Amino acid sequence: MRVAVDIGGTFTDVVVLDPDGTWRATKVLTTPDDHTRGIAHGLEALGIDLRAVERLAHGSTIAINTVIEQKGARAGLITTAGFRDVYEIGRSNRPDAYNLHFRRPEPLIPRERRVEVRERVNARGEVLVPLDATSLAAAIAALEAQGVEAVAVCLLHAYANPAHEQAIGEALRARHPEWYLSLSSAIVREVREYERTSTTALNAYVGPVVSRYLASLEALLAERGFRGQLLIMQSNGGVMSVEAARVRPVAMMESGPVAGVMGAAAVGQALDQPNVISFDMGGTTAKASLVRGGELEIATTYYVGGYATGQPLLLPVVDIVEVGAGGGSIAWLDGAGALKVGPRSAGAVPGPACFGLGGEAPTVTDANVVLGRIDADQFLGGALRIDCERAEHAVRRVAEPLGLSVREAAAGIVTIADANMALAVRAVSVERGRDPREFALVVSGGGGPLHGASIARALGIPWLIVPQRASVFSAEGLLTAPLRHDLVQTFLADLAQMDLAELAARLAPLMAEARRALAADGAPPEAIVCQPLLDLRYVGQEHTLSVPVDAAFAHAGLAALHARFDALHAERYGHSAPHEPLQVVNLRVRATAPEPRAPAAVGAPAGSRDPTGRARDAEVARRGTQAIVFDAADGPLPSGVYERARLPVGARVAGPALIQEYGTATLLWPGDWAEVTPPGHLRVRVAPRGRAT
């Protein structure tokens, strides 16, 4: 038996894959005061005997929430004399140039807790000034006086020679074994002093919080007899052991949403649609990410909290754009009386008003209830009763000041939420030079299938894919994730002056280290796959592109690497300079060990049929008719209601309709139609804006 647990802002999802291939899933309200309580509720709801569980994969928002809510540890920073303000100075760019009230990101470690030691290493790793023991003792004393519980150590050029950082680490462990220790040379061995310092500080800031959470999770599981393998989802699309997570908790920043992107890529491949946009709408946020040619888009620099004012993170992260729009997003009126939605959320406590758990503010979920898009009797399979009167009362709080009916206000709330979420999809497509009309939109989460058609129509996306078990899709994706570690080492050199033998010799230590890391996580040696990459740039450029190095280059030579970089540069930026020399900046290794029994989305894509050809097959799943408001001006339309689990392969459903399943429902607008594909996923043809097909 294998289990996956994904903790979101509103719901905690638990998915079980039994030995016979049967899937079971549940959604329970997240318990923010103690996340393990929510996990326990989910395990109990499914009657899981943890003694029979071989593998438990876990995704959580605890790391990123700790940063955004600024509830991390009281941390200190030790750095090279003269460089403690690098962390605060940051970069000279001004992302929001015309905002007179713009403020730079606030360091997580204030200046009084940033201390210096006398030492100096140059960019080649040569020691210019030995580590001074007296200054180190003074630095430790200063941190003791500040009452820190975590320490980040980031020395100048430690990526080239970590000896001084390691010596400081030994001194700190000897004197204060209770302090959480974060060494930059153990987190990221890469140039860019500000980003490397920020990453190390982030790791120290979230380290104690994550460590305490992991300890409580292990205690819960052990108490219930769990003896299997516990794996934690990373931001790079792989999982790691609990021990690795304690050392590098910063790798968990986008732990939950990434699993959904991986699942979207697998579903796209199963339906012969390698280009997809993953869209996951939960209770608190909506997340979008682009998959091209079956490959996830990976960013090597990520900003926790957004590019303008967020904290830089210099680690590989699946490129996800997140907006504060979800089912629990609160509708409110600004000072000018305009209707706004989000980013504040009702979360799990008190939740939307319709949950009847104490919430009074109008939310997107309440608006959907008013519009008839949520069946009050079937929410979460009937486990959570929806109070329609409370939903109407909440929406009335914004309707009356605007002089609107409750229905008009609800339609306005949903329209604004859809527009906000469409911006996330635009950000990963249009703003990156990709045409969204060439992609299919894979929707998941509790709200994705409900809002997907509207978002797709706004961007001209013709196809919508609703995977099986869409409401717990991210949790399910955790079971497909391989063990993975990404290692990097800065190495500056002219590509033309290297040869393949030298390149192989430089990469060999990284590949050996990656294999050891995966072996420590329990990966069998024969399952480990190492992919070397080079970060290259034209001489004179600042930023790089990662180019995979595979066996083909052993025969074609470095010229093939140059040509591959030119092609990537032209694809990303619209131009290239084939005659310009290239510079190597970093060596990378991406090491993975796929789970041999990972479930996969398999099956051939459904054949093309006339939209009405299989309509009668769908009648076996019809539960009745429901009045649904699509446009407030048109009023409610009688819409067919179908039970997804009873729809046979090949069945067609024409809109207006609502296809219900556990935890969510797919809304088909007039003119849309959906077909059940052989793997069991719904493929929806979205009618173009302004006309039906």
Secondary structure as GFF3:
##gff-version 3
##sequence-region A 1 693
A	DSSP	beta_strand	2	7	.	.	.	ID=ss1
A	DSSP	beta_strand	11	17	.	.	.	ID=ss2
A	DSSP	beta_strand	23	29	.	.	.	ID=ss3
A	DSSP	alpha_helix	35	45	.	.	.	ID=ss4
A	DSSP	three_ten_helix	50	52	.	.	.	ID=ss5
A	DSSP	beta_strand	55	59	.	.	.	ID=ss6
A	DSSP	alpha_helix	62	68	.	.	.	ID=ss7
A	DSSP	beta_strand	75	80	.	.	.	ID=ss8
A	DSSP	alpha_helix	86	89	.	.	.	ID=ss9
A	DSSP	three_ten_helix	111	113	.	.	.	ID=ss10
A	DSSP	beta_strand	114	117	.	.	.	ID=ss11
A	DSSP	beta_strand	120	121	.	.	.	ID=ss12
A	DSSP	beta_strand	127	129	.	.	.	ID=ss13
A	DSSP	alpha_helix	133	146	.	.	.	ID=ss14
A	DSSP	beta_strand	150	154	.	.	.	ID=ss15
A	DSSP	alpha_helix	163	175	.	.	.	ID=ss16
A	DSSP	beta_strand	180	183	.	.	.	ID=ss17
A	DSSP	alpha_helix	184	187	.	.	.	ID=ss18
A	DSSP	alpha_helix	193	223	.	.	.	ID=ss19
A	DSSP	beta_strand	229	233	.	.	.	ID=ss20
A	DSSP	beta_strand	239	241	.	.	.	ID=ss21
A	DSSP	alpha_helix	242	247	.	.	.	ID=ss22
A	DSSP	three_ten_helix	249	252	.	.	.	ID=ss23
A	DSSP	alpha_helix	255	270	.	.	.	ID=ss24
A	DSSP	beta_strand	276	281	.	.	.	ID=ss25
A	DSSP	beta_strand	286	292	.	.	.	ID=ss26
A	DSSP	beta_strand	295	296	.	.	.	ID=ss27
A	DSSP	beta_strand	298	299	.	.	.	ID=ss28
A	DSSP	beta_strand	302	304	.	.	.	ID=ss29
A	DSSP	beta_strand	311	313	.	.	.	ID=ss30
A	DSSP	beta_strand	317	318	.	.	.	ID=ss31
A	DSSP	beta_strand	321	323	.	.	.	ID=ss32
A	DSSP	beta_strand	329	333	.	.	.	ID=ss33
A	DSSP	beta_strand	339	345	.	.	.	ID=ss34
A	DSSP	three_ten_helix	353	355	.	.	.	ID=ss35
A	DSSP	alpha_helix	364	370	.	.	.	ID=ss36
A	DSSP	three_ten_helix	379	382	.	.	.	ID=ss37
A	DSSP	alpha_helix	388	402	.	.	.	ID=ss38
A	DSSP	alpha_helix	406	428	.	.	.	ID=ss39
A	DSSP	three_ten_helix	430	432	.	.	.	ID=ss40
A	DSSP	three_ten_helix	436	438	.	.	.	ID=ss41
A	DSSP	beta_strand	440	444	.	.	.	ID=ss42
A	DSSP	alpha_helix	448	459	.	.	.	ID=ss43
A	DSSP	beta_strand	463	466	.	.	.	ID=ss44
A	DSSP	three_ten_helix	470	472	.	.	.	ID=ss45
A	DSSP	alpha_helix	473	478	.	.	.	ID=ss46
A	DSSP	beta_strand	483	494	.	.	.	ID=ss47
A	DSSP	three_ten_helix	495	497	.	.	.	ID=ss48
A	DSSP	alpha_helix	500	520	.	.	.	ID=ss49
A	DSSP	three_ten_helix	525	527	.	.	.	ID=ss50
A	DSSP	beta_strand	529	538	.	.	.	ID=ss51
A	DSSP	beta_strand	545	548	.	.	.	ID=ss52
A	DSSP	alpha_helix	552	556	.	.	.	ID=ss53
A	DSSP	alpha_helix	558	573	.	.	.	ID=ss54
A	DSSP	beta_strand	582	593	.	.	.	ID=ss55
A	DSSP	alpha_helix	615	618	.	.	.	ID=ss56
A	DSSP	three_ten_helix	619	621	.	.	.	ID=ss57
A	DSSP	beta_strand	622	629	.	.	.	ID=ss58
A	DSSP	beta_strand	636	643	.	.	.	ID=ss59
A	DSSP	three_ten_helix	644	646	.	.	.	ID=ss60
A	DSSP	beta_strand	652	654	.	.	.	ID=ss61
A	DSSP	beta_strand	657	661	.	.	.	ID=ss62
A	DSSP	beta_strand	664	668	.	.	.	ID=ss63
A	DSSP	beta_strand	673	676	.	.	.	ID=ss64
A	DSSP	beta_strand	682	685	.	.	.	ID=ss65
###
